[in-house]
Amino acid sequence: MARPRIALLSNPKSTGNVAQLPRIRAFCAEHPDIFHYEVERADQIGDAMKTIARIQPCVLAINGGDGTVQAALTELHNGGHFADGAPPVAVLPSGKTNLIALDLGAQGDPIAALEKLLELAKADLSPHIVARELISLSGGETAMTPVIGMFLGGAGLADVMLYCRDRIYPLGLPNSVSHFITAVAVVLRQVFRLRASFLPPEPAPLSVSVRREGAITGRFAFLFVTTLEKLLLSSELGSAGKGPLKFVAVEQRPVSMLRAFAASLAGKLGRTKLAGVHVEEADEIAIEGESSQVILDGETFRAGVGKPILLRPAQPLSFIRIAA
């Protein structure tokens, strides 16, 4: 019997899978070219990768939110399961947040994405393979094996992401409505400086050291580090060619936030100097602050005073770009 072309790793507990997983199971049952492996916890992904490595698929597809993708990428990077190198990774549009899937062209129905993957896997995959740099996170308050991801939010952005996840998503509203409510709350809190228990908290002071550029200290409305090409508000950042990690920090002042927002909409973020807006490309970043939280693809980590979180580039990995 021919080996399956696609190994599909699913997280049934991913929010987007609650409704979609029965359809995905039925689809996989009808297509022997897909080997479907389900995990419910991150600590099961190592066993999943061992099994998938024995099958030697042409494509490893991940069906879950950004947190599931991050756990799988970490296992691929640290586990050494694939002797000849990991197969290219495809990410289905599942979960509450889909930044990684969006960056790779996967939007809409995950079944449609699987159908497209089956079609691509039957031919030469090379025209659809893209290399992506990865972020390696280590250090912080808890010593850990390096964690691998593609988008990190810190300072006020981490607070906003946690606020949306813990306070807004439980309301059961559609994603678009949840994100709109969160955006309004951010404007009320950070632009109009309103204070209320139902609004996001005040960002804590944070120190960020960008290798070659020195330290930046202050209160930031938004801070993120990414290797993704498709960003939240702007298709791409201005490139200075200094390193693979794209770093943006916006000081917590209304005028700085408005400048950054306008530059993003105009596609000029990072191309011109803006007061209160820091845009860099680096090969090492340290984040330090008193109990400062950062979120890497859905998972929360803490930096402490004298215990910085260190971000470095990890070995690039091949991904499948699924046409929208």
C-alpha positions as CSV (number, residue, x, y, z in Angstrom):
1,M,0.0,0.0,0.0
2,A,1.3,3.4,-0.9
3,R,2.2,5.7,2.0
4,P,-0.2,8.6,2.7
5,R,0.9,11.8,1.0
6,I,-0.4,14.0,3.8
7,A,-0.1,13.6,7.6
8,L,-2.7,15.7,9.3
9,L,-2.1,16.7,13.0
10,S,-5.3,17.9,14.6
11,N,-6.1,19.5,18.0
12,P,-9.8,18.7,18.8
13,K,-9.8,21.4,21.5
14,S,-8.9,24.2,19.2
15,T,-11.9,26.5,19.2
16,G,-12.3,26.4,15.4
17,N,-12.3,22.6,15.4
18,V,-15.3,22.2,17.7
19,A,-17.6,22.6,14.8
20,Q,-15.3,21.6,11.9
21,L,-13.6,18.4,13.2
22,P,-16.5,16.0,12.4
23,R,-16.4,17.1,8.8
24,I,-12.6,16.8,8.8
25,R,-12.7,13.3,10.2
26,A,-15.3,12.3,7.6
27,F,-13.2,13.8,4.8
28,C,-10.0,12.0,6.0
29,A,-11.9,8.7,6.2
30,E,-12.8,9.1,2.5
31,H,-9.2,9.9,1.4
32,P,-6.6,7.3,2.2
33,D,-3.9,9.7,1.0
34,I,-4.4,11.5,4.4
35,F,-3.1,10.0,7.7
36,H,-5.0,11.8,10.5
37,Y,-3.5,12.0,14.0
38,E,-5.4,13.8,16.9
39,V,-3.8,15.2,20.0
40,E,-5.6,16.9,22.9
41,R,-2.5,18.2,24.8
42,A,0.8,19.7,23.8
43,D,2.8,16.9,25.5
44,Q,1.2,14.4,23.1
45,I,2.8,16.1,20.0
46,G,6.1,14.3,20.5
47,D,4.5,10.9,20.2
48,A,2.5,12.2,17.2
49,M,5.7,13.3,15.4
50,K,7.4,9.9,16.1
51,T,4.5,8.1,14.4
52,I,4.3,10.6,11.5
53,A,8.0,10.3,10.9
54,R,7.6,6.6,10.3
55,I,5.0,7.3,7.7
56,Q,7.3,9.7,5.8
57,P,4.5,11.9,4.3
58,C,5.1,14.5,1.6
59,V,3.3,17.2,3.6
60,L,2.7,17.7,7.3
61,A,-0.6,19.6,7.8
62,I,-1.5,21.2,11.1
63,N,-5.2,21.7,12.0
64,G,-5.4,24.0,15.0
65,G,-4.8,27.5,16.2
66,D,-1.5,29.4,16.4
67,G,-0.8,27.7,19.7
68,T,-1.0,24.2,18.2
69,V,1.2,25.3,15.3
70,Q,3.8,26.7,17.8
71,A,3.8,23.4,19.8
72,A,4.3,21.4,16.5
73,L,7.1,23.7,15.3
74,T,8.8,23.4,18.6
75,E,8.7,19.6,18.5
76,L,10.0,19.7,14.9
77,H,12.9,21.9,15.9
78,N,13.9,20.1,19.1
79,G,12.7,16.5,18.6
80,G,14.9,15.4,15.7
81,H,12.3,12.9,14.6
82,F,12.9,13.2,10.8
83,A,16.3,11.9,9.9
84,D,16.2,13.3,6.4
85,G,14.6,16.6,7.4
86,A,11.0,17.5,8.2
87,P,8.5,17.5,5.3
88,P,7.1,21.0,4.3
89,V,4.4,22.2,6.7
90,A,0.9,23.4,5.7
91,V,-1.3,25.2,8.2
92,L,-5.1,24.9,7.9
93,P,-7.3,27.9,8.8
94,S,-8.5,26.8,12.2
95,G,-8.6,28.2,15.7
96,K,-9.5,31.7,17.0
97,T,-6.3,33.3,15.7
98,N,-4.9,32.3,12.3
99,L,-2.0,34.7,11.7
100,I,0.3,31.9,10.5
101,A,-2.3,30.3,8.3
102,L,-3.1,33.8,6.8
103,D,0.5,34.4,6.1
104,L,0.6,31.2,4.1
105,G,-2.5,31.9,2.1
106,A,-4.9,29.6,3.9
107,Q,-8.3,31.2,4.5
108,G,-11.9,30.1,4.8
109,D,-13.0,26.5,4.9
110,P,-10.4,24.0,6.2
111,I,-11.9,21.2,4.0
112,A,-11.3,23.4,0.9
113,A,-7.7,23.8,2.1
114,L,-7.3,20.1,2.5
115,E,-8.7,19.5,-1.0
116,K,-6.2,22.0,-2.4
117,L,-3.3,20.3,-0.4
118,L,-4.3,16.9,-1.9
119,E,-4.2,18.4,-5.4
120,L,-0.8,19.9,-4.8
121,A,0.7,16.8,-3.2
122,K,0.0,14.7,-6.3
123,A,2.3,16.9,-8.4
124,D,5.6,18.7,-7.9
125,L,5.4,20.7,-4.6
126,S,8.4,22.8,-5.2
127,P,6.6,25.8,-6.8
128,H,4.5,26.1,-3.7
129,I,7.2,25.7,-1.0
130,V,8.4,28.8,0.8
131,A,11.1,29.1,3.5
132,R,10.2,30.9,6.7
133,E,12.5,32.1,9.4
134,L,11.4,31.1,12.9
135,I,11.7,32.7,16.3
136,S,13.5,30.8,19.1
137,L,12.4,32.0,22.6
138,S,14.4,31.1,25.7
139,G,15.1,32.5,29.2
140,G,12.6,34.3,31.2
141,E,11.4,33.5,34.7
142,T,11.2,29.7,33.9
143,A,14.2,27.9,32.4
144,M,12.9,26.0,29.3
145,T,13.9,24.3,26.2
146,P,13.8,26.8,23.3
147,V,10.2,27.4,22.1
148,I,9.7,28.0,18.4
149,G,7.1,30.4,16.9
150,M,6.5,33.1,14.3
151,F,4.7,36.0,16.1
152,L,5.4,37.4,19.6
153,G,3.3,40.1,21.2
154,G,4.5,42.1,24.2
155,A,3.8,45.1,26.4
156,G,0.3,46.5,25.8
157,L,-0.2,44.1,22.8
158,A,0.2,41.1,25.1
159,D,-2.3,42.6,27.5
160,V,-4.8,43.2,24.7
161,M,-4.4,39.6,23.4
162,L,-5.0,38.2,26.9
163,Y,-7.9,40.6,27.4
164,C,-9.5,39.4,24.1
165,R,-8.9,35.8,24.9
166,D,-10.0,35.9,28.6
167,R,-12.7,38.5,28.6
168,I,-14.2,38.8,25.1
169,Y,-14.0,35.3,23.5
170,P,-16.0,33.7,26.4
171,L,-19.0,35.9,25.4
172,G,-19.4,33.5,22.4
173,L,-19.5,36.3,19.8
174,P,-18.2,35.9,16.2
175,N,-14.5,36.5,15.8
176,S,-15.0,39.7,13.8
177,V,-17.3,41.1,16.5
178,S,-14.9,40.1,19.3
179,H,-12.0,41.8,17.6
180,F,-14.0,44.9,17.0
181,I,-15.0,45.2,20.6
182,T,-11.4,44.6,21.6
183,A,-10.3,47.4,19.3
184,V,-12.8,49.8,20.7
185,A,-11.7,48.9,24.2
186,V,-8.0,49.6,23.2
187,V,-8.9,53.0,21.8
188,L,-10.9,54.0,24.9
189,R,-8.0,52.9,27.2
190,Q,-4.9,54.0,25.3
191,V,-6.0,56.9,23.2
192,F,-8.7,58.5,25.4
193,R,-7.1,57.3,28.6
194,L,-10.4,56.0,30.1
195,R,-10.0,53.8,33.2
196,A,-12.5,51.1,34.0
197,S,-12.3,47.5,35.2
198,F,-13.8,46.2,31.9
199,L,-11.0,47.8,29.8
200,P,-7.5,46.4,29.2
201,P,-4.9,47.1,31.9
202,E,-2.1,49.8,31.9
203,P,1.0,48.4,30.3
204,A,4.0,47.9,32.7
205,P,7.4,49.5,32.0
206,L,9.5,47.3,29.7
207,S,13.1,47.3,28.6
208,V,13.9,45.9,25.2
209,S,17.5,45.4,24.0
210,V,18.0,45.1,20.2
211,R,21.4,43.8,19.3
212,R,23.4,46.4,17.5
213,E,20.8,49.1,18.4
214,G,21.1,49.3,22.2
215,A,18.3,49.3,24.8
216,I,14.9,50.9,24.5
217,T,13.0,51.4,27.8
218,G,9.5,52.7,28.4
219,R,5.8,52.0,28.4
220,F,4.7,50.6,25.0
221,A,1.2,50.5,23.7
222,F,2.2,47.8,21.3
223,L,5.3,45.6,20.9
224,F,5.7,42.7,18.5
225,V,8.4,40.6,17.0
226,T,7.7,38.5,13.9
227,T,9.1,36.6,11.0
228,L,5.7,36.6,9.2
229,E,5.5,38.5,5.9
230,K,1.8,39.4,6.2
231,L,1.3,41.6,9.2
232,L,-1.9,42.8,10.9
233,L,-2.2,46.2,9.3
234,S,0.5,46.4,6.7
235,S,1.5,44.0,4.0
236,E,5.2,44.3,4.9
237,L,7.7,46.3,7.0
238,G,10.4,48.5,5.6
239,S,13.5,46.4,5.4
240,A,17.0,47.5,6.5
241,G,18.5,44.1,6.0
242,K,20.0,43.8,9.5
243,G,18.4,40.6,10.7
244,P,15.6,38.1,10.3
245,L,13.6,39.3,13.4
246,K,11.2,42.1,12.6
247,F,10.7,44.3,15.7
248,V,8.1,47.0,16.2
249,A,7.4,49.0,19.4
250,V,5.0,51.9,19.7
251,E,5.3,54.1,22.8
252,Q,2.2,54.6,24.9
253,R,1.3,58.1,23.7
254,P,-1.7,58.8,21.5
255,V,0.3,60.7,18.9
256,S,2.7,57.8,18.6
257,M,-0.1,55.3,18.2
258,L,-1.8,57.5,15.5
259,R,1.5,57.8,13.6
260,A,2.1,54.1,13.7
261,F,-1.5,53.3,12.6
262,A,-1.4,55.8,9.7
263,A,2.0,54.5,8.5
264,S,0.7,50.9,8.6
265,L,-2.4,51.8,6.6
266,A,-0.2,53.6,4.0
267,G,2.3,50.7,3.9
268,K,5.1,53.0,5.2
269,L,5.8,51.5,8.6
270,G,9.5,51.2,9.0
271,R,10.3,53.2,5.8
272,T,10.4,56.6,7.5
273,K,11.5,57.6,11.0
274,L,8.6,58.4,13.3
275,A,8.9,59.8,16.8
276,G,7.8,57.2,19.4
277,V,7.8,54.4,16.9
278,H,10.7,51.9,16.9
279,V,11.1,49.6,13.9
280,E,14.2,47.4,13.7
281,E,15.4,44.1,12.1
282,A,17.7,42.2,14.4
283,D,19.4,38.8,15.0
284,E,18.9,39.0,18.8
285,I,16.4,40.7,21.0
286,A,16.1,40.7,24.9
287,I,12.9,41.7,26.7
288,E,13.1,42.5,30.4
289,G,10.6,43.9,32.9
290,E,8.9,43.3,36.2
291,S,6.6,40.3,35.6
292,S,6.2,41.4,32.0
293,Q,4.2,39.0,29.9
294,V,4.8,38.1,26.2
295,I,2.7,35.8,24.0
296,L,4.3,33.7,21.4
297,D,1.7,32.2,19.0
298,G,-0.9,31.9,21.8
299,E,1.3,30.7,24.7
300,T,2.2,33.1,27.5
301,F,5.8,33.6,28.9
302,R,7.1,35.9,31.6
303,A,10.2,38.0,31.7
304,G,11.5,39.3,35.1
305,V,14.0,41.8,36.2
306,G,17.4,40.2,35.6
307,K,15.6,37.3,33.8
308,P,15.2,38.5,30.2
309,I,13.4,36.6,27.5
310,L,15.8,36.1,24.6
311,L,14.7,35.9,21.0
312,R,16.9,34.6,18.3
313,P,16.3,33.2,14.8
314,A,15.9,29.4,14.6
315,Q,16.7,27.3,11.6
316,P,14.3,28.1,8.7
317,L,11.6,25.6,7.9
318,S,9.8,24.9,4.6
319,F,6.1,25.6,4.4
320,I,3.4,25.1,1.8
321,R,1.7,28.3,0.5
322,I,-1.9,27.5,-0.2
323,A,-3.4,29.8,-2.8
324,A,-6.3,31.8,-1.4
